[in-house]
């Protein structure tokens, strides 16, 4: 299995902002019913949250290697 490359803090911050915007947008749209299928919106929010966790893991692994 191929190892994930570490990411820097700027990339992590950009990803966190993007993920937060998407999660808030999708969940609020699902709650009000003004967007598509709520199940799809919530699934997309979960995918964005999971991808943020992967980015956080990659950042922490990179910091671990520098110490």
C-alpha positions in Angstrom: 0.0 0.0 0.0 1.3 3.4 -0.9 2.1 5.7 2.0 0.4 9.1 2.2 2.6 12.1 1.8 2.5 14.7 4.7 0.8 18.0 4.1 1.8 21.5 5.5 -0.3 23.7 7.8 -1.5 26.0 5.1 -3.0 23.1 3.1 -4.6 21.8 6.3 -6.2 25.2 7.0 -7.5 25.6 3.5 -8.9 22.1 3.6 -10.6 22.7 7.0 -12.2 25.9 5.8 -13.5 24.2 2.6 -14.8 21.2 4.5 -16.5 23.4 7.1 -18.2 25.5 4.4 -19.4 22.4 2.6 -20.6 20.7 5.8 -22.6 23.7 6.9 -24.0 24.3 3.5 -25.0 20.7 2.9 -26.4 20.1 6.4 -28.4 23.4 6.5 -29.8 22.6 3.1 -30.8 19.1 4.2 -32.4 20.5 7.4 -34.5 23.0 5.5 -35.3 20.8 2.5 -34.4 23.4 0.0 -31.7 21.4 -1.8 -31.6 17.9 -3.2 -32.2 14.7 -1.3 -31.3 15.1 2.4 -29.6 11.7 2.5 -27.2 12.6 -0.3 -26.4 15.9 1.3 -25.6 14.4 4.7 -23.5 11.7 3.0 -21.5 14.4 1.2 -21.0 16.2 4.5 -19.7 12.9 6.0 -17.3 12.4 3.1 -16.0 16.0 3.6 -15.5 15.4 7.3 -13.8 12.1 6.7 -11.4 13.7 4.1 -10.6 16.4 6.7 -9.7 13.7 9.2 -7.4 12.1 6.6 -5.7 15.5 6.0 -5.3 16.0 9.7 -3.7 12.5 10.0 -1.3 13.4 7.1 -0.4 16.7 8.8 0.3 15.0 12.2 2.4 12.3 10.5 4.5 15.0 8.9 5.0 16.8 12.1 6.0 13.5 13.8 8.7 13.0 11.3 10.2 16.5 11.8 10.6 16.1 15.6 
